[in-house]
Amino acid sequence: MAQYDLWKIDKKLRKAIDTDRYHHTLGVMFTAASMSMVWDEDLTRTRVAGLLHDCAKCIPNDKKINMCKKNEIPVTSFELANPFLLHAKLGAYLAEKKYDISDPEILSAITWHTTGKPDMTMLEKIIYIADYIEPARNKAPHLALVRKLAFTDIDECMYQILKDSMEYLSSNPKALDTTTADAFLFYRKLHEERYPAEETEE
């Protein structure tokens, strides 16, 4: 694996995002690093992904769209209608081009940290979950349970987060990305295979 200078990345990142986003980013990085110690993921790779997951977040939405078009980054009709989602794939692009990140697993973790997807790698799951549970987060339902699961049963943690996300997004179907729905179905199936009795009671 390539060696990355975290302080150099941090210094450059501070100029690209606002103070609130930077504090969130540090929370995600440290949460992800803690999780990686439990799930045997590489600490450097995890910290880099956590540090850069929102590197494109503070770019205005119209500029996100233009940058994607200019750099031939595919944009779906759903993303055009919800351009805030583009910070993930645009962030992966910037991580490679601006921050010199060549590791495809890091870039993939950045790409999927917002919507999730079926059958995620360990690093992808860690960044997705860390973004949801970092210490400054306080509005999501069942946070105490999800935070415990993050360190004890990572696939069940994915299911619980996606379940809560689906319930929230179902109130506004136009805001529901099909990739998130596919991720939920994948992790729900894993949950049902492990806890069949629970499902029969519903």
Contacts in CASP RR format, 6 or more apart in sequence:
PFRMAT RR
TARGET T0000
AUTHOR 0000-0000-0000
METHOD contacts of the structure
MODEL  1
MAQYDLWKIDKKLRKAIDTDRYHHTLGVMFTAASMSMVWDEDLTRTRVAG
LLHDCAKCIPNDKKINMCKKNEIPVTSFELANPFLLHAKLGAYLAEKKYD
ISDPEILSAITWHTTGKPDMTMLEKIIYIADYIEPARNKAPHLALVRKLA
FTDIDECMYQILKDSMEYLSSNPKALDTTTADAFLFYRKLHEERYPAEET
EE
1 42 0 8 1.000
1 44 0 8 1.000
1 45 0 8 1.000
1 103 0 8 1.000
2 102 0 8 1.000
2 103 0 8 1.000
3 44 0 8 1.000
4 44 0 8 1.000
4 48 0 8 1.000
4 101 0 8 1.000
6 44 0 8 1.000
6 47 0 8 1.000
6 48 0 8 1.000
6 51 0 8 1.000
9 48 0 8 1.000
9 51 0 8 1.000
9 52 0 8 1.000
9 99 0 8 1.000
10 51 0 8 1.000
12 98 0 8 1.000
12 99 0 8 1.000
13 22 0 8 1.000
13 25 0 8 1.000
13 51 0 8 1.000
13 52 0 8 1.000
13 55 0 8 1.000
13 99 0 8 1.000
14 22 0 8 1.000
16 55 0 8 1.000
16 58 0 8 1.000
17 25 0 8 1.000
17 54 0 8 1.000
17 55 0 8 1.000
17 57 0 8 1.000
17 58 0 8 1.000
18 58 0 8 1.000
21 54 0 8 1.000
21 57 0 8 1.000
21 58 0 8 1.000
23 136 0 8 1.000
24 54 0 8 1.000
24 134 0 8 1.000
24 136 0 8 1.000
25 50 0 8 1.000
25 51 0 8 1.000
25 53 0 8 1.000
25 54 0 8 1.000
27 130 0 8 1.000
27 134 0 8 1.000
27 135 0 8 1.000
27 136 0 8 1.000
28 50 0 8 1.000
28 53 0 8 1.000
28 54 0 8 1.000
28 127 0 8 1.000
28 130 0 8 1.000
28 131 0 8 1.000
28 134 0 8 1.000
29 47 0 8 1.000
29 50 0 8 1.000
29 51 0 8 1.000
29 130 0 8 1.000
30 134 0 8 1.000
31 130 0 8 1.000
31 133 0 8 1.000
31 134 0 8 1.000
31 135 0 8 1.000
31 150 0 8 1.000
32 46 0 8 1.000
32 47 0 8 1.000
32 49 0 8 1.000
32 50 0 8 1.000
32 126 0 8 1.000
32 127 0 8 1.000
32 130 0 8 1.000
33 43 0 8 1.000
33 46 0 8 1.000
33 47 0 8 1.000
34 151 0 8 1.000
35 41 0 8 1.000
35 46 0 8 1.000
35 126 0 8 1.000
35 129 0 8 1.000
35 130 0 8 1.000
35 150 0 8 1.000
35 151 0 8 1.000
35 154 0 8 1.000
36 42 0 8 1.000
36 43 0 8 1.000
36 46 0 8 1.000
36 126 0 8 1.000
37 43 0 8 1.000
38 151 0 8 1.000
39 122 0 8 1.000
39 126 0 8 1.000
39 154 0 8 1.000
40 122 0 8 1.000
41 122 0 8 1.000
41 123 0 8 1.000
41 126 0 8 1.000
42 123 0 8 1.000
45 103 0 8 1.000
45 105 0 8 1.000
45 106 0 8 1.000
45 123 0 8 1.000
46 123 0 8 1.000
46 126 0 8 1.000
46 127 0 8 1.000
48 101 0 8 1.000
48 103 0 8 1.000
48 106 0 8 1.000
49 106 0 8 1.000
49 109 0 8 1.000
49 110 0 8 1.000
49 123 0 8 1.000
49 126 0 8 1.000
49 127 0 8 1.000
50 109 0 8 1.000
50 127 0 8 1.000
50 130 0 8 1.000
52 91 0 8 1.000
52 94 0 8 1.000
52 95 0 8 1.000
52 99 0 8 1.000
52 101 0 8 1.000
52 106 0 8 1.000
52 110 0 8 1.000
53 88 0 8 1.000
53 91 0 8 1.000
53 109 0 8 1.000
53 110 0 8 1.000
53 113 0 8 1.000
53 127 0 8 1.000
53 131 0 8 1.000
54 87 0 8 1.000
54 91 0 8 1.000
55 91 0 8 1.000
55 94 0 8 1.000
55 95 0 8 1.000
55 98 0 8 1.000
55 99 0 8 1.000
55 110 0 8 1.000
56 64 0 8 1.000
56 86 0 8 1.000
56 87 0 8 1.000
56 88 0 8 1.000
56 90 0 8 1.000
56 91 0 8 1.000
56 93 0 8 1.000
56 94 0 8 1.000
57 87 0 8 1.000
59 67 0 8 1.000
59 87 0 8 1.000
59 90 0 8 1.000
61 83 0 8 1.000
61 84 0 8 1.000
61 86 0 8 1.000
62 83 0 8 1.000
64 83 0 8 1.000
64 86 0 8 1.000
64 87 0 8 1.000
64 90 0 8 1.000
65 75 0 8 1.000
65 80 0 8 1.000
65 83 0 8 1.000
65 86 0 8 1.000
67 73 0 8 1.000
67 90 0 8 1.000
68 74 0 8 1.000
68 75 0 8 1.000
68 86 0 8 1.000
68 89 0 8 1.000
68 90 0 8 1.000
69 75 0 8 1.000
71 93 0 8 1.000
73 89 0 8 1.000
73 90 0 8 1.000
73 93 0 8 1.000
74 89 0 8 1.000
75 86 0 8 1.000
78 85 0 8 1.000
78 177 0 8 1.000
78 178 0 8 1.000
79 85 0 8 1.000
79 86 0 8 1.000
81 174 0 8 1.000
82 175 0 8 1.000
82 177 0 8 1.000
85 114 0 8 1.000
85 115 0 8 1.000
85 177 0 8 1.000
87 114 0 8 1.000
88 110 0 8 1.000
88 111 0 8 1.000
88 112 0 8 1.000
88 113 0 8 1.000
88 114 0 8 1.000
88 115 0 8 1.000
89 111 0 8 1.000
91 110 0 8 1.000
91 111 0 8 1.000
92 107 0 8 1.000
92 108 0 8 1.000
92 110 0 8 1.000
92 111 0 8 1.000
95 101 0 8 1.000
95 106 0 8 1.000
95 107 0 8 1.000
95 110 0 8 1.000
96 102 0 8 1.000
96 107 0 8 1.000
101 107 0 8 1.000
105 121 0 8 1.000
105 123 0 8 1.000
105 124 0 8 1.000
106 123 0 8 1.000
108 121 0 8 1.000
108 123 0 8 1.000
108 124 0 8 1.000
109 121 0 8 1.000
109 123 0 8 1.000
109 124 0 8 1.000
109 126 0 8 1.000
109 127 0 8 1.000
109 128 0 8 1.000
110 127 0 8 1.000
112 120 0 8 1.000
112 124 0 8 1.000
112 128 0 8 1.000
113 124 0 8 1.000
113 127 0 8 1.000
113 128 0 8 1.000
113 131 0 8 1.000
114 131 0 8 1.000
115 177 0 8 1.000
115 179 0 8 1.000
115 180 0 8 1.000
115 183 0 8 1.000
116 124 0 8 1.000
116 128 0 8 1.000
116 162 0 8 1.000
116 179 0 8 1.000
116 180 0 8 1.000
116 183 0 8 1.000
117 124 0 8 1.000
117 179 0 8 1.000
117 182 0 8 1.000
117 183 0 8 1.000
118 182 0 8 1.000
118 183 0 8 1.000
118 185 0 8 1.000
118 186 0 8 1.000
118 187 0 8 1.000
119 186 0 8 1.000
120 128 0 8 1.000
120 158 0 8 1.000
120 183 0 8 1.000
122 154 0 8 1.000
125 154 0 8 1.000
125 155 0 8 1.000
125 157 0 8 1.000
125 158 0 8 1.000
126 154 0 8 1.000
128 158 0 8 1.000
128 161 0 8 1.000
129 146 0 8 1.000
129 150 0 8 1.000
129 154 0 8 1.000
129 157 0 8 1.000
129 158 0 8 1.000
129 161 0 8 1.000
130 150 0 8 1.000
132 140 0 8 1.000
132 146 0 8 1.000
132 161 0 8 1.000
133 140 0 8 1.000
133 143 0 8 1.000
133 146 0 8 1.000
133 147 0 8 1.000
133 150 0 8 1.000
137 143 0 8 1.000
140 146 0 8 1.000
140 161 0 8 1.000
140 164 0 8 1.000
141 164 0 8 1.000
142 160 0 8 1.000
142 164 0 8 1.000
145 160 0 8 1.000
146 157 0 8 1.000
146 160 0 8 1.000
146 161 0 8 1.000
146 164 0 8 1.000
149 156 0 8 1.000
149 157 0 8 1.000
149 160 0 8 1.000
150 157 0 8 1.000
155 187 0 8 1.000
155 190 0 8 1.000
155 191 0 8 1.000
156 191 0 8 1.000
156 194 0 8 1.000
158 183 0 8 1.000
158 187 0 8 1.000
159 184 0 8 1.000
159 187 0 8 1.000
159 188 0 8 1.000
159 190 0 8 1.000
159 191 0 8 1.000
162 180 0 8 1.000
162 183 0 8 1.000
162 184 0 8 1.000
162 187 0 8 1.000
162 188 0 8 1.000
163 184 0 8 1.000
163 188 0 8 1.000
165 180 0 8 1.000
165 184 0 8 1.000
166 176 0 8 1.000
166 180 0 8 1.000
166 181 0 8 1.000
166 184 0 8 1.000
169 175 0 8 1.000
169 176 0 8 1.000
169 180 0 8 1.000
170 176 0 8 1.000
192 199 0 8 1.000
END
